[in-house]
Amino acid sequence: MPIKKSAKKYMRVTARKTEKNNQIKGQYRSAIKKTIEAVKAGKPEEAKVWQKKSQKALDKAVQKNVLHKNTAARKKSRLNKIVKNAVKK
């Protein structure tokens, strides 16, 4: 445990930021998961809806500096590819 007052404060700040970041991560991860589940279940329309939600969540994560913009772009691209192939079939 820290002894200095500033170190104690920094621990509290870090805990708050970590909690907020985990919430944001959870939002885009669950949206991606639901998109993939919809594709596997053979529901392309539902997959499209979840794809839009996951893209929005990824963009928000980039905006809040939880994800790097290139990482989000890669995830969106891969997700788009999965949904596109599901709609073709």
N, C-alpha and C positions, 0 to 999 in steps of 0.2 A: 504494500500500500504506500502511496505517496505521502510525504510529510509536508511538503510545501503547499501553501494555499493555492497557488496557480496550477500546480500539478493536479490537485484534487478537482479544480474547476475543469481542467482540460479533460479529465476522465469523464466528468458528467457530460461535457459537450460531445465527446466522442461517442458516448453511449446513445445520446439523442440522435446524432447523425447516423450512426449505425442502424438504429431502429427505423429511421426514415428511409434509408437506402434499402433496407431489407423489404420494406413495404413496396417500394417502387419495383424492386427486382421480382417480388412475388407476383405483382400485377402482370408484368410482361411475360413471365415464365408460365403462369397459369393460362394466359390467353394463347400463347404458342401451343401449349399442351392440348387445349381444347380444340384448336384448329386441326392439329394432327389427329386427334381422336375422331373428329368429324370426317376427316378424309378417310380414315381407316374404316369407319362405319358406313361409308358410301353415301354421305350426305353432302354433295358439293355446294348446295346453296348455303347450308349452315356453315360450311368451311369458309366460304367467301365472307360471311358476316364476321366470323371470328378472326379472319385474316385482317380485316379492316381494324378491328379492335386491338389486335396485337401490334399492328403497325403504329397505331396511335400511342399505345403504351410504350413502344420502343422509342418513338420520337420524344415522348415526355421524359423518358429516362436519359436521353441524350441532353435534353434541355436542362435537366437538373444535375448534370455531370455525374450520373451513376454509370453510364456506358459511354464508350468512345463512339464517335459518329460512324467510323468505319466498321466497328463491330455491329452496330445496329443495322447498317446498310447490308452487311453480309447476312445477318439473320433474316432480314426482310426479303432479301433476294432468294435465299434458300427456301423460305416459307412460300414465297410466290411461286417458285418452281414446283413445289409439292402440290399446291392447290391447282395450278394450271394443268398439271398432268392428271389430276383427279377429275377435273371438269372435262377434259378431252375424252376420258373413258366413258 
